[in-house]
Amino acid sequence: MLSIAASRQYDGAFVVEVHAPGQEPRRAEIRSGTRPSSLGGLVHGFFVPGIRDRANPSRILLLEPPCGPDLPLVDPKMQRHRDARDLRTAELQHKYPPPTTAQLFELMRPTASATHPLWDALRYRMGLMTNPEARAVLNRIRADGNAWDESLVFVNPGHHFVGSNMTVEQADCLSHVAKVAPGGREIDEQPLMSIGLAVLLRELHPEEVDHGAYARLVQPFVEVCGSIHGR
């Protein structure tokens, strides 16, 4: 299966093969917009448990993979070290709060790129993101339900920059989120990538971006990391 959340080209329906335990494999149709998360994150060859509606065999209900206490638990000593690290990070953030993107934009204006200075400032701010901040942004995206995913499909920033160096530059400023702190690899950087590219798209081609969908798309980042466009 494949992620369909970031592109309009998957609007409609597509066919998947279902492997139900103890039954012959069968094909079923799944429409775009199916949850969880518009099937984002599922990949080819990754089996997801599901049940079939007996009254309507064409209806397949996807279930989440097993999780919880059957997974390896973190050693208590290691967890104490992580908790202490998180407390130190929180104290430093409180003592030295990072500037918002809007503030960085003003500070960097004399030296920022003439092509996309706001995006330069945003990438710098994303380069200062801590793991708790990244998780807080993702939590707000999940709390927004389908609305955030729908805004992403409507703005569709990834489509405009596919294959360009812009996506590489956007990824670079987020690479530390997965690499620095333990547990960082569990963080899905793709939504943060989409927010960054949406800011770039609005800066370069504002006529192509719906204001309402854009505002909904960047709101989780704004709530955690401060304003992007100033007051």
C-alpha positions, 0 to 999 in steps of 0.5 A, a space after each residue: 500500500 502507499 501513502 496518499 495523503 500528500 497528493 491529489 493524484 490518488 483522489 478516488 479509489 484503488 485496489 489492495 490485496 487483503 490477506 485475512 488469517 486462515 483465508 485465501 487472499 482477496 482484493 478489495 477497493 479502498 477509497 482515498 480519505 480512508 483512515 487512519 491518516 489517509 493510509 499514510 505510512 503504509 508501504 508495499 509488502 507491509 501486512 496490516 490486520 483487518 476484518 471483513 464485514 460479513 454482510 458486505 464482503 467488499 467492506 474491509 476494516 483496517 486494524 492497527 498493528 499490535 502494540 503496547 506491553 508486547 513491545 520491548 520496554 525501556 530500561 528504567 535507568 535509561 528512562 530516568 536519564 531521558 527524563 532528566 535530559 527532557 527536564 534540562 531541555 525544558 529549563 533551557 527553553 524557558 530560560 532562553 526561548 528560541 525566537 519565532 520565525 517572524 522574529 528571525 525573519 526581521 533579524 535575518 532580513 539584511 542577509 537572507 536570500 532575496 528569493 525566499 527570505 521567509 523560508 530561510 527564517 523558517 528553516 533556521 527556526 526548524 533547525 532549533 526545534 527540540 524533540 518535545 516541540 516536534 512531538 507537540 506539533 505532531 500531536 496537534 496535527 493528529 488532534 485536528 483529525 481529517 481537517 489537517 490532511 485535507 488542507 495538505 491535499 488542497 495546498 499540495 506543496 510537495 507536488 510543486 517541488 518534487 525532484 528539486 533541491 528545495 526538498 533536500 534543503 527542507 529535510 536538512 533542517 529537520 535531520 537533527 530531530 531524528 538523529 540527536 535524541 533517543 527516540 527521535 527516529 520514532 518522529 514522523 518528519 513528513 508533516 513538518 516537511 510539508 509545513 515548511 514547503 507550504 511556507 515556501 510555496 506561499 512565499 514564491 507563488 502566493 496566487 496558487 495557495 488558498 489562504 484558509 487551507 494554508 492557515 490550517 496547515 501551518 497552525 500546529 507549528 505556529 501554536 508550538 513554535 510561534 508566529 511565521 508571518 508576524 502580527 
